[in-house]
Amino acid sequence: MKQILLKDGTALPCVGQGTWFVGEHDSKRASEIEALRWGIEHDMTLIDTAEMYGEGASEELVGEAIAPYEREKLFLVSKVYPWNAGRAHIFDSCEQSLKRLGTSYLDLYLLHWRGSVPLAETVSCMEELVRNGMIRRWGVSNFDTDDMEELYGVKHGDRCQIDQVLYHLGSRGTELELQPWLKEHDTPLMAYCPLGQGGTLRSGMTKNPVLKQIAEDHQVSVFQVLLAFVLRSGTVFAIPKAGTAAHVQANREAADLVLSPQEIASLEQAFPAPKHPVGLDMV
Ligand SMILES: NC(=O)c1ccc[n+]([C@@H]2O[C@H](COP(=O)([O-])OP(=O)(O)OC[C@H]3O[C@@H](n4cnc5c(N)ncnc54)[C@H](OP(=O)(O)O)[C@@H]3O)[C@@H](O)[C@H]2O)c1
C-alpha cells in the first residue's frame, strides 16, 4: 500500500480503519473483530478510535481485536474529548484509553475538536504525555485553517502531526484553504467519513451517473471510487469504517485504484468544490 510520511519521518499506510459505532452491539462483535483483523493482516494497521466512541466500547473492541498482534506493527490513534483536554483530566483520560486498548502507549493522540481549554495548555499536556511515554505523538481533529494558525502560534504547537477532518467527494471545502495550508506546513490531513458515511452524508452521491460510470469502467464499486478520489493527491490519509471483512477488503483494494486525470476532472466537475471558503463540515 502507498505510504505517507509524517513530519517526524514515520511512514504510514494511506488507508487505515475507522471505528465509530464499532463495539456497540453484541450481535455485530464477531464480524467487527474479524473485519479489523482482516485489515491488520493486509496492511491496514492504522486504527482510529476515540474515548467518545460508545463511551469506551469501541476502544475495548479494538483492544480485543489487536490482542494477538505484535504491538509495534500497529499504529493506534485515539482522541480525547475537548473537556478532558486540560491538565485536570487528560492524563486520566489517556490512561483509561490505554487500559481499554490493552496497550502501554498510543501512536497518536488527537484533540477530538476544539473546546474551552486553552490550546497552550492542551499542547503542553500532550508534550508531557510524549515525554512520559504514554503517547508517541499528537495531533488535532476538526481544526480549520484559523485554528491551525492559532495552534502553530503556541509553544510547540508546530509539533502537531495530523489534522483529522471530514473530507469526501461530496464535501470538498477543505481543498480551498486548509489543505494548501497543511501541505505548506508538512502536516498531513487524515480524512474521516471518506465514504460520506456510506453515501448518506450527501444525498444522491452514490447514484451520480459520472461516479457510477467510472466505477463500472474499473469494475469496482462506487465506494471504492470515493476512496480512491480522497487518496488521489498521495498526501491524504483515509480511515473508512467497515463492519465486515468484505468491506475492509474492498477498501484495501481501493487503496491501489488509480483514477486517470480525466476521471478525476469529471468527478471534480460533477461534485465541484465551493467557490469561496466555507466553514468545516463536521458530523
Ligand atoms: N474526528 C472526528 O470528529 C470523526 C468524525 C467522524 C468519523 N471519524 C472517524 O472516521 C471514521 C470513518 O468515518 P465514518 O465511519 O463516519 O464514515 P465512512 O467511513 O465514510 O462510512 C462508513 C460507512 O460506510 C460503509 N462501508 C464501509 N466500507 C464500505 C464498502 N467498501 N462498500 C460499501 N459500504 C462501505 C460502512 O458499512 P459497514 O459498517 O456495514 O461496513 C459504514 O456504514 C470513523 O469510523 C471514525 O473512526 C472521526
The ligand as a Gaussian input file, in Angstrom:
#p B3LYP/6-31G(d) Opt

LIG

0 1
 N      -12.601000      13.139000      14.256000
 C      -13.917000      13.139000      14.113000
 O      -14.626000      14.059000      14.550000
 C      -14.546000      11.995000      13.385000
 C      -15.904000      12.086000      12.961000
 C      -16.433000      11.017000      12.263000
 C      -15.668000       9.889000      11.988000
 N      -14.372000       9.798000      12.441000
 C      -13.535000       8.599000      12.189000
 O      -13.539000       8.333000      10.798000
 C      -14.034000       7.018000      10.562000
 C      -14.763000       6.945000       9.226000
 O      -15.916000       7.767000       9.212000
 P      -17.394000       7.159000       9.324000
 O      -17.357000       5.818000       9.975000
 O      -18.232000       8.189000       9.977000
 O      -17.887000       7.063000       7.815000
 P      -17.319000       6.323000       6.494000
 O      -16.095000       5.568000       6.773000
 O      -17.329000       7.345000       5.427000
 O      -18.521000       5.322000       6.160000
 C      -18.801000       4.206000       6.945000
 C      -19.999000       3.501000       6.309000
 O      -19.625000       3.004000       5.017000
 C      -19.891000       1.606000       4.925000
 N      -18.806000       0.986000       4.147000
 C      -17.509000       0.839000       4.507000
 N      -16.791000       0.279000       3.514000
 C      -17.668000       0.046000       2.507000
 C      -17.542000      -0.524000       1.216000
 N      -16.352000      -0.932000       0.745000
 N      -18.652000      -0.608000       0.443000
 C      -19.860000      -0.166000       0.894000
 N      -20.036000       0.389000       2.107000
 C      -18.953000       0.507000       2.911000
 C      -19.935000       1.098000       6.333000
 O      -20.790000      -0.007000       6.384000
 P      -20.436000      -1.335000       7.258000
 O      -20.194000      -0.849000       8.646000
 O      -21.663000      -2.163000       7.086000
 O      -19.221000      -1.953000       6.656000
 C      -20.490000       2.299000       7.094000
 O      -21.911000       2.308000       7.014000
 C      -14.930000       6.749000      11.785000
 O      -15.271000       5.399000      11.941000
 C      -14.064000       7.336000      12.877000
 O      -13.010000       6.460000      13.215000
 C      -13.796000      10.864000      13.102000

